[in-house]
Amino acid sequence: MRSVLTSLFFLTAAVLEVAGDAVIRKGLRGAGLLIIALGVVMLGAYGVVVNLVPWDFSRLLGVYVAVFATTAVLFGYFFFRETVPASTWVGLAVVVAGGLVIQLGPLLGK
């Protein structure tokens, strides 16, 4: 149950961070200050949600980066209709592998 809750916190935080950045981007490109302010609130909420996971800070953000990177690439592909080059997918695989090493490393070292 704890790992499911952690996964939900990570996914929620990643969506808030990526969407918050996208909202700020939209605001900077003509939608106005109110839209930028909404993005700032979303980014603040991401910071709260990600820190609800009771892990050491370095492990927390090390693993979260893999979730964030995956979410960001998928947002770009599905919501912004971007063409994602093969090099990005390879780089994402490296980042996710790094997140797995950070997550599973303590289990393997015992």
Buried (B, 14 or more C-beta within 10 A) or exposed (E): EEEEEBEEBBBBBBBBBBBBBBBBBBBEEEBEEEBBEBBBEBBEBBEEBBBBBEBEEEBBBBBBBBBBBBBBBBBBBEEEEEEEEEEBEEEBEEBBEBBEEBBEEEEEEE
